[in-house]
Amino acid sequence: MNNQLTVLIIVAAFLSSCKTPVAKSYDFPKPVDTSTREIDYQEKKTYSFPSSQVYFSNQFDGARLNDCTLLEEGLFKVLISPENFPINLSPYYAFKIWSDKDQRIRVKLHYEKAKHRYHPKISKDGENWSLLNQEYFSYSQDSTHAFIELGVSADTLWVAAQELQNSTHLKQWCQEKAKQSDVHLSSIGKSKLGKELWLLDIHNGSIKNKDIVVLLSRQHPPEVTGWLAMRAFVDEILRDNDLANAFRAKYRILAYPLMNPDGVDLGHWRHNAGGIDLNRDWAYYRQPENRQIADDIVQKSKTNKSHVILGLDFHSTYKDVYYTNKEPSKHLKDFEKFWLTGIHHAIDEEINERPSNVGGPVSKNWFLTQFGANGITYEIGDETPRDYIEIKGRTAAIEMMELLIYK
């Protein structure tokens, strides 16, 4: 009997040790209900106005155009509605226009229960973008609608709140990066609507016991400037120079560049296809994107006996800001102070840091509570010049690598 009991205990212990590790739940002081909520899908169609010979379309990934009407000759009203309510009021829009004849038109952007946020960008090919000249743009005193003046022709004109960077663009970028020998591209799962969740696993040599740095982006669909900063950040880590080569030899980088592919392709203001803000789902992982990415990070850490020491989550807001934690981490003492000071001296940036206590279930708090790691929400302004975003992203990577290599 004793022998049988011993065998059972050994078997139970073995089976327990074989369980795949998963991210632990955490009861944050300010909980958020992230149970799936219904969303309103926009009708994908071309809006035709034969008398004006003008056409509007939202038939592409990343579009947002809920309705279009002709108010008077040469003036069209575009309705921009969110995927559901309540929601962070960041009214994103994107559509195509063309005309049977060369003409100038005016477009009224009307926001449902929201105020104007994003200055219009225009493109002739959906790839190369520029700011609409200020003289052709205005908005109402209460900011509930805006007016843009456009020259249209038989050639398609793209209009969007931010440059179009949908799941196809991100996949192409990932595949391009994966041509480098230190980049290992994989899909770690699928979104609610079955889109790939890409991972760039960046390292040189063995991953055993290698400390891990995690990069996240596009939890919120319109936040393209944060993604542009992450792209520059990764590009700098992948450079062929002494610093970057030494960093990839010493550390493992897990980069998840598109956490919310459904929301991005659906043209959402904020949420995923489950109608939830993913950056409030880092407690119980009720949405599939958070569940799979959180588990993937934990599994890679535990399987290789590695420590997650730093998590950077790239976002966008009205101006550049760094959200940090007041509570100390277990691994990198005073990292934020030295890192931000280094960035300040390198590019003469006036640092806007906003430290806070652990409150809600956002990623920066999750990195601290899950791993004892430094968690930082790296916010880039909506209209921060794109060439400066490139400089800032690369500089942030350089300062991080120097701190972690020479610490």
Backbone torsions as a table, in degrees:
resi	resn	phi	psi	omega
1	MET	NA	-44.4	179.3
2	ASN	-62.3	-39.2	179.0
3	ASN	-64.2	-41.0	178.7
4	GLN	-63.6	-40.6	178.8
5	LEU	-64.0	-40.8	178.9
6	THR	-61.9	-43.4	179.5
7	VAL	-62.2	-44.7	-179.8
8	LEU	-60.7	-41.2	179.2
9	ILE	-63.9	-42.4	179.8
10	ILE	-64.4	-44.0	179.7
11	VAL	-63.4	-43.2	-179.9
12	ALA	-62.4	-41.9	178.9
13	ALA	-64.5	-39.3	179.6
14	PHE	-64.7	-46.5	-179.3
15	LEU	-63.3	-37.8	178.4
16	SER	-64.0	-40.1	-179.4
17	SER	-70.0	-21.2	-178.9
18	CYS	-86.8	-8.8	-179.8
19	LYS	-62.2	137.9	177.6
20	THR	-70.3	126.2	-179.9
21	PRO	-66.9	144.4	178.8
22	VAL	-130.6	162.8	178.2
23	ALA	-66.8	137.0	180.0
24	LYS	-82.8	147.9	175.3
25	SER	-76.5	157.4	-178.8
26	TYR	-145.9	132.3	179.1
27	ASP	-88.1	93.1	-179.7
28	PHE	-71.2	151.7	-179.4
29	PRO	-59.0	-29.6	-179.6
30	LYS	-120.3	80.2	-175.4
31	PRO	-68.5	156.7	177.8
32	VAL	-132.9	134.7	176.7
33	ASP	-79.1	114.1	-178.9
34	THR	-111.5	27.5	173.4
35	SER	-65.9	143.4	-176.1
36	THR	-56.0	137.2	176.9
37	ARG	-124.3	151.6	-178.1
38	GLU	-68.2	145.0	175.9
39	ILE	-117.5	159.2	174.3
40	ASP	-100.2	117.6	177.0
41	TYR	-81.3	132.8	174.5
42	GLN	-71.7	145.4	176.3
43	GLU	-76.9	122.8	179.3
44	LYS	-83.9	119.9	-177.2
45	LYS	-165.1	170.9	170.6
46	THR	-105.4	126.3	177.8
47	TYR	-92.3	116.5	-174.5
48	SER	-108.4	136.6	177.6
49	PHE	-128.6	84.6	-173.2
50	PRO	-58.0	-37.5	-178.2
51	SER	-64.8	-30.9	178.9
52	SER	-97.4	-11.8	-178.1
53	GLN	60.8	38.3	-178.1
54	VAL	-123.5	146.5	-177.2
55	TYR	-136.9	137.1	174.7
56	PHE	-118.6	145.8	179.6
57	SER	-144.7	144.1	172.0
58	ASN	-120.3	25.3	-175.2
59	GLN	-89.7	64.9	174.0
60	PHE	-161.6	157.0	179.2
61	ASP	-67.5	129.4	-179.2
62	GLY	98.0	1.8	-179.3
63	ALA	-77.6	153.1	169.8
64	ARG	-146.1	108.0	179.3
65	LEU	-158.5	108.7	-172.0
66	ASN	-93.1	-23.1	176.3
67	ASP	-169.1	157.6	179.1
68	CYS	-147.2	130.1	-179.8
69	THR	-135.4	155.8	176.0
70	LEU	-93.3	116.1	-179.7
71	LEU	-83.3	-43.1	176.8
72	GLU	-161.7	169.2	-176.3
73	GLU	-56.6	121.3	178.1
74	GLY	87.4	-0.7	-179.9
75	LEU	-128.3	121.1	-177.3
76	PHE	-119.3	142.7	178.0
77	LYS	-107.0	125.6	178.0
78	VAL	-110.0	124.7	178.4
79	LEU	-93.2	129.3	178.7
80	ILE	-119.1	109.1	-177.9
81	SER	-117.3	153.4	178.7
82	PRO	-81.4	172.8	179.5
83	GLU	-73.2	-28.2	173.7
84	ASN	-171.2	175.1	175.6
85	PHE	-125.5	154.7	-8.2
86	PRO	-71.3	159.0	-174.7
87	ILE	-158.7	151.8	169.7
88	ASN	-62.3	128.7	-171.3
89	LEU	-83.5	79.7	178.8
90	SER	-122.5	75.5	-170.1
91	PRO	-68.7	101.7	179.4
92	TYR	-88.7	142.9	178.2
93	TYR	-141.9	151.4	174.9
94	ALA	-165.3	129.0	179.9
95	PHE	-158.3	168.4	177.4
96	LYS	-113.4	147.4	177.1
97	ILE	-134.2	143.7	168.7
98	TRP	-151.8	167.9	-175.5
99	SER	-144.0	151.5	177.0
100	ASP	-73.9	-14.6	179.5
101	LYS	-140.0	157.2	175.8
102	ASP	-70.5	126.9	179.2
103	GLN	-163.4	165.9	174.5
104	ARG	-108.2	136.5	179.8
105	ILE	-131.2	165.0	172.9
106	ARG	-117.0	143.0	179.4
107	VAL	-124.1	127.1	175.5
108	LYS	-97.6	116.3	175.3
109	LEU	-88.1	113.1	-178.8
110	HIS	-109.9	121.8	-175.7
111	TYR	-100.3	133.3	179.2
112	GLU	-82.2	113.7	176.9
113	LYS	56.4	32.9	-178.1
114	ALA	-147.9	169.4	178.3
115	LYS	-117.5	155.5	-177.6
116	HIS	-58.5	139.8	177.7
117	ARG	-128.8	-49.1	-168.4
118	TYR	-100.3	128.4	175.0
119	HIS	-69.6	134.2	-175.0
120	PRO	-61.9	140.6	171.0
121	LYS	-113.9	147.0	-179.8
122	ILE	-128.3	153.8	-178.7
123	SER	-151.4	147.8	176.8
124	LYS	-96.9	-8.5	-178.1
125	ASP	-136.4	-0.3	-178.3
126	GLY	77.8	4.2	-178.1
127	GLU	-120.4	-43.3	-177.6
128	ASN	-106.9	125.1	-169.6
129	TRP	-123.2	153.7	174.4
130	SER	-145.3	156.4	176.2
131	LEU	-69.1	136.8	171.8
132	LEU	-65.0	133.4	179.8
133	ASN	-54.8	135.0	-174.8
134	GLN	-57.0	-31.1	-177.3
135	GLU	-67.9	-15.2	180.0
136	TYR	-104.2	18.8	-175.8
137	PHE	-142.4	136.7	175.1
138	SER	-154.5	165.6	176.2
139	TYR	-144.1	159.9	-174.4
140	SER	-67.4	164.2	-178.2
141	GLN	-60.9	-35.4	179.0
142	ASP	-91.7	2.5	175.4
143	SER	63.1	16.0	179.3
144	THR	-80.4	-12.8	173.2
145	HIS	-151.1	159.7	-178.4
146	ALA	-135.4	158.7	179.2
147	PHE	-121.6	135.1	173.8
148	ILE	-127.9	143.8	176.9
149	GLU	-110.7	132.0	-173.0
150	LEU	-135.5	146.8	167.9
151	GLY	-95.4	122.6	-176.7
152	VAL	-121.7	156.3	-178.3
153	SER	-154.7	-167.2	177.9
154	ALA	-67.6	-20.7	176.0
155	ASP	-80.3	130.4	-176.9
156	THR	-62.5	135.7	173.5
157	LEU	-114.5	128.3	178.4
158	TRP	-98.6	136.4	177.6
159	VAL	-127.5	131.3	-177.8
160	ALA	-153.4	155.8	176.8
161	ALA	-65.8	-38.5	176.5
162	GLN	-140.5	161.2	179.6
163	GLU	-53.0	139.6	-178.6
164	LEU	-71.8	118.5	177.2
165	GLN	-138.0	79.3	-176.4
166	ASN	-90.6	-171.7	-174.3
167	SER	-65.3	-29.3	176.9
168	THR	-66.2	-44.4	176.9
169	HIS	-59.9	-43.6	-177.8
170	LEU	-67.4	-38.6	177.9
171	LYS	-62.7	-43.6	179.5
172	GLN	-61.4	-41.4	178.5
173	TRP	-64.4	-44.2	179.0
174	CYS	-59.9	-44.5	-179.4
175	GLN	-64.8	-35.5	177.5
176	GLU	-66.8	-43.5	178.6
177	LYS	-64.2	-34.3	-176.5
178	ALA	-68.6	-7.4	175.5
179	LYS	-71.8	-16.9	178.2
180	GLN	-84.4	140.7	-170.9
181	SER	-64.5	-26.4	-178.4
182	ASP	-87.7	2.3	-178.7
183	VAL	-108.6	125.4	-178.3
184	HIS	-118.4	106.2	-174.6
185	LEU	-92.3	134.9	175.3
186	SER	-153.3	163.5	169.8
187	SER	-102.9	125.7	-177.0
188	ILE	-95.8	1.5	179.1
189	GLY	164.2	-164.8	-178.2
190	LYS	-134.4	151.5	178.1
191	SER	-73.3	-180.0	-179.7
192	LYS	-58.6	-33.9	-179.8
193	LEU	-99.1	12.9	173.1
194	GLY	87.5	16.7	177.0
195	LYS	-87.8	149.6	-175.6
196	GLU	-67.7	141.6	171.3
197	LEU	-103.9	102.1	-171.5
198	TRP	-82.1	145.9	173.0
199	LEU	-128.4	128.7	167.0
200	LEU	-100.2	108.4	179.3
201	ASP	-96.9	106.1	-169.5
202	ILE	-109.8	121.1	177.3
203	HIS	-171.3	163.9	173.9
204	ASN	-126.3	126.7	179.4
205	GLY	86.4	-162.6	-175.4
206	SER	-64.7	144.9	177.1
207	ILE	-98.4	-2.3	-178.7
208	LYS	-63.5	127.4	177.1
209	ASN	63.7	11.4	-178.1
210	LYS	-80.4	126.7	175.6
211	ASP	-61.3	147.7	-171.6
212	ILE	-116.0	136.4	169.8
213	VAL	-112.8	129.8	-177.7
214	VAL	-109.7	136.2	175.7
215	LEU	-121.3	132.2	177.9
216	LEU	-124.2	150.6	176.1
217	SER	-154.7	158.9	173.6
218	ARG	58.5	42.8	166.3
219	GLN	-66.6	-34.8	178.9
220	HIS	-108.3	120.9	-169.2
221	PRO	-53.6	-46.4	-174.8
222	PRO	-74.8	-3.9	-169.0
223	GLU	-83.9	66.9	-175.7
224	VAL	-71.5	-35.5	-177.4
225	THR	-64.2	-34.9	174.9
226	GLY	-63.0	-41.4	177.3
227	TRP	-63.5	-40.0	178.9
228	LEU	-62.1	-36.7	176.9
229	ALA	-67.7	-41.7	178.3
230	MET	-64.2	-39.4	179.2
231	ARG	-59.9	-45.2	177.9
232	ALA	-65.5	-38.2	178.9
233	PHE	-59.5	-49.3	179.8
234	VAL	-65.3	-41.4	179.3
235	ASP	-58.3	-37.8	179.9
236	GLU	-70.7	-38.6	177.1
237	ILE	-62.5	-29.2	-176.8
238	LEU	-92.6	5.4	178.5
239	ARG	-65.8	153.6	177.2
240	ASP	-95.4	77.9	174.8
241	ASN	-141.6	173.3	-173.5
242	ASP	-60.0	-42.8	-175.9
243	LEU	-67.0	-51.9	-177.1
244	ALA	-65.9	-39.4	178.7
245	ASN	-63.5	-41.6	178.7
246	ALA	-66.8	-36.7	-179.5
247	PHE	-66.2	-44.6	-179.0
248	ARG	-68.9	-23.9	176.4
249	ALA	-76.8	-28.3	-175.3
250	LYS	-96.5	-29.6	-173.3
251	TYR	-125.5	160.5	173.5
252	ARG	-113.3	130.7	-179.8
253	ILE	-111.3	125.0	174.8
254	LEU	-108.4	109.0	-176.2
255	ALA	-112.4	120.8	177.8
256	TYR	-111.9	91.6	-168.8
257	PRO	-77.0	-16.9	-176.7
258	LEU	-141.7	88.0	-177.9
259	MET	-74.8	-25.9	-171.5
260	ASN	-125.9	64.7	-177.4
261	PRO	-64.0	-33.0	178.8
262	ASP	-64.1	-50.4	-179.3
263	GLY	-61.3	-38.8	178.7
264	VAL	-62.9	-49.9	-176.4
265	ASP	-71.9	-26.0	177.8
266	LEU	-83.6	-4.5	-179.6
267	GLY	69.8	35.2	-177.7
268	HIS	-72.8	154.6	174.6
269	TRP	-74.5	-35.3	-169.1
270	ARG	-152.4	-35.6	-162.8
271	HIS	-102.8	170.9	173.1
272	ASN	-89.1	-172.0	-179.7
273	ALA	-69.5	-13.3	174.4
274	GLY	-88.4	6.2	177.6
275	GLY	71.3	27.0	-172.7
276	ILE	-127.3	143.7	171.1
277	ASP	-73.4	110.6	-176.0
278	LEU	-62.4	-27.3	179.3
279	ASN	-83.8	25.7	167.7
280	ARG	-128.9	12.0	-174.0
281	ASP	-116.5	32.8	-179.2
282	TRP	-99.3	27.1	177.3
283	ALA	-115.2	-51.3	-175.3
284	TYR	-121.4	-3.3	171.7
285	TYR	54.6	52.9	-179.2
286	ARG	-77.3	-19.3	177.8
287	GLN	-96.5	142.1	-173.6
288	PRO	-62.8	-30.6	-179.1
289	GLU	-65.1	-48.1	179.3
290	ASN	-66.2	-42.2	-179.1
291	ARG	-57.5	-48.6	-174.7
292	GLN	-73.0	-39.8	-179.0
293	ILE	-72.1	-42.5	177.7
294	ALA	-60.7	-46.0	178.8
295	ASP	-63.5	-38.0	-179.4
296	ASP	-62.8	-42.2	179.0
297	ILE	-64.1	-46.8	-179.7
298	VAL	-62.1	-45.7	-178.2
299	GLN	-62.5	-43.7	-179.6
300	LYS	-66.8	-33.4	177.5
301	SER	-69.3	-50.7	-175.0
302	LYS	-72.6	-39.3	-177.8
303	THR	-60.7	-36.3	-177.1
304	ASN	-104.5	14.1	178.7
305	LYS	50.5	50.1	-178.2
306	SER	-114.1	159.4	175.9
307	HIS	-106.6	131.2	166.0
308	VAL	-80.4	117.7	-173.3
309	ILE	-108.2	-19.1	-175.4
310	LEU	-154.4	135.8	174.1
311	GLY	-128.9	122.7	177.6
312	LEU	-113.0	124.2	-179.4
313	ASP	-115.2	114.5	-173.1
314	PHE	-89.8	124.6	-178.0
315	HIS	-134.2	-179.0	173.7
316	SER	-132.5	147.9	173.0
317	THR	-151.7	-162.5	-173.8
318	TYR	-70.1	-27.7	179.6
319	LYS	-151.2	165.2	-177.5
320	ASP	-67.6	131.9	179.7
321	VAL	-158.0	151.3	176.2
322	TYR	-116.5	117.6	175.2
323	TYR	-95.3	121.9	-176.0
324	THR	-125.1	173.4	179.1
325	ASN	-101.2	139.3	175.4
326	LYS	-74.8	-34.7	-178.9
327	GLU	-67.8	138.8	-179.2
328	PRO	-71.4	148.7	176.1
329	SER	-88.7	171.2	179.5
330	LYS	-85.9	-17.4	-165.9
331	HIS	-113.9	-48.9	-172.4
332	LEU	-116.6	90.9	-178.6
333	LYS	-67.2	128.3	175.9
334	ASP	60.4	24.8	-179.5
335	PHE	-58.4	-47.1	-176.6
336	GLU	-58.2	-42.4	-178.0
337	LYS	-61.6	-49.3	-177.4
338	PHE	-71.1	-36.8	-179.0
339	TRP	-66.6	-47.6	-178.6
340	LEU	-69.0	-35.2	175.5
341	THR	-63.9	-41.1	178.2
342	GLY	-62.6	-42.7	177.6
343	ILE	-62.5	-43.6	179.9
344	HIS	-57.7	-47.8	-178.2
345	HIS	-70.8	-32.0	-176.4
346	ALA	-72.0	-39.7	-175.6
347	ILE	-125.9	12.3	177.8
348	ASP	55.2	42.5	178.9
349	GLU	-89.6	134.7	172.6
350	GLU	-77.4	108.9	-172.5
351	ILE	-74.8	128.6	176.3
352	ASN	-112.0	89.4	179.6
353	GLU	-100.7	136.6	178.2
354	ARG	-128.8	89.0	178.1
355	PRO	-75.6	148.9	178.8
356	SER	-149.7	160.4	174.5
357	ASN	-75.2	161.6	176.3
358	VAL	-64.1	121.6	-179.4
359	GLY	-125.2	-83.9	-177.0
360	GLY	-93.3	172.9	-176.3
361	PRO	-82.0	64.5	175.9
362	VAL	-103.4	165.8	-170.6
363	SER	-60.7	-41.9	-176.2
364	LYS	-62.2	-35.9	176.9
365	ASN	-72.3	-34.1	178.9
366	TRP	-64.7	-42.9	178.8
367	PHE	-59.1	-38.0	-179.6
368	LEU	-72.7	-46.3	-176.0
369	THR	-75.8	-31.2	-177.6
370	GLN	-81.1	-39.5	-172.5
371	PHE	-124.7	-7.5	-171.0
372	GLY	70.1	23.4	-174.7
373	ALA	-94.9	158.5	171.8
374	ASN	-68.8	126.5	177.3
375	GLY	-118.8	130.3	-177.3
376	ILE	-135.0	130.4	171.0
377	THR	-95.3	114.5	-172.0
378	TYR	-100.1	102.1	-174.7
379	GLU	-101.1	134.5	176.1
380	ILE	-114.6	139.5	-180.0
381	GLY	-62.7	146.4	-179.6
382	ASP	-54.8	-40.1	-174.9
383	GLU	-113.1	19.6	173.3
384	THR	-56.9	130.7	-178.3
385	PRO	-53.2	136.6	-173.3
386	ARG	-66.1	-32.8	177.3
387	ASP	-68.8	-32.1	177.3
388	TYR	-73.1	-35.4	175.4
389	ILE	-58.4	-42.2	178.5
390	GLU	-60.3	-47.4	179.3
391	ILE	-63.1	-45.4	-177.1
392	LYS	-64.5	-42.9	179.4
393	GLY	-63.0	-44.5	179.8
394	ARG	-66.9	-40.8	179.6
395	THR	-63.7	-41.8	178.6
396	ALA	-60.6	-38.8	178.5
397	ALA	-67.2	-43.3	179.8
398	ILE	-60.9	-47.6	-178.6
399	GLU	-64.5	-37.5	176.5
400	MET	-64.4	-48.3	-177.5
401	MET	-61.8	-42.9	179.9
402	GLU	-63.2	-41.5	178.6
403	LEU	-63.1	-43.6	-174.1
404	LEU	-80.4	-24.3	176.7
405	ILE	-78.1	-40.7	-172.4
406	TYR	-104.0	10.1	-178.5
407	LYS	-70.4	NA	NA
